[in-house]
Amino acid sequence: MTGTPSPESRGLALSGVVPWGRGLSEYVRMFGLGGVDREVAILDVASGPSSFNAEVTAAGGSVLSLDPIYQFSRDEIASRISETRDMLIDKVREKADFYNWVEFPDMEALATARMEAMGRFLDDYTKGRDDGRYRVGNLPRLDLPADSFDLALSSHFLYSYSDQFDAGFHVASVVELLRVAREVRIFPILSIDGTVSPWLEEVRREVTARGWRDELVPANYGIQKGPDFFHRIRRE
């Protein structure tokens, strides 16, 4: 997703965005996906410059990606990616102790993987936006019909920014996602400081009160230190 998210897409300044993209193989591990299922309609919220949509679409799958950053052109986003690359490496270096350096042995390896994912996103973006696969949008209100998707995904947005968005925002966002999709998966359950989000249990209480099923499912990602789970919520 894009860094420093805003709850409103209108008026977003690209200068305040720090793009950081992930690819399909990471999504598979974060969310326990079994590869590309062409029969599953997926909503990816706060997607940023992820290559997930590009890769799934190329494999014949169906994804709608939402993010405020999609109001900008390909060249504008590409320029911002170039501007912020070194700054992102510095930020990760400052918090190196929060990460498990196994999959990515060092900062440069991590940056290379991120740049490759964002490059694939940029290659797909203009056509994907013209086709309606990349749309401006953000939680907690989505301009989408009910029951539009089989699965909604939130990577590194909900729970991650618990210091910026309160419990009410998280609850409203999950309820909205369950309005448009039958199942929601959120990864990680950690705040950006590496601790379990303080809003996780409040979301779980709301889910239980509505009679929905939820569980914390082990992920296979493990880049960030701390409990490696995604939150899975399903309507009955």
Secondary structure by P-SEA (a helix, b strand, c coil): ccccccccccccccccbbbbbbcaaaaaaacccccccccbbbbbccccccaaaaaaaaabbbbbbbcccccccaaaaaaaaaacaaaaaaaaaaacccccccccccaaaaaaaaaaaaaaaaaccaaaaaaccbbbbbccccccccccccbbbbccccccccccccaaaaaaaaaaaaaaccbbbbccccccccccccaaaaaaaaaaaacbbbbbcccccccccccbbbbbbbcc
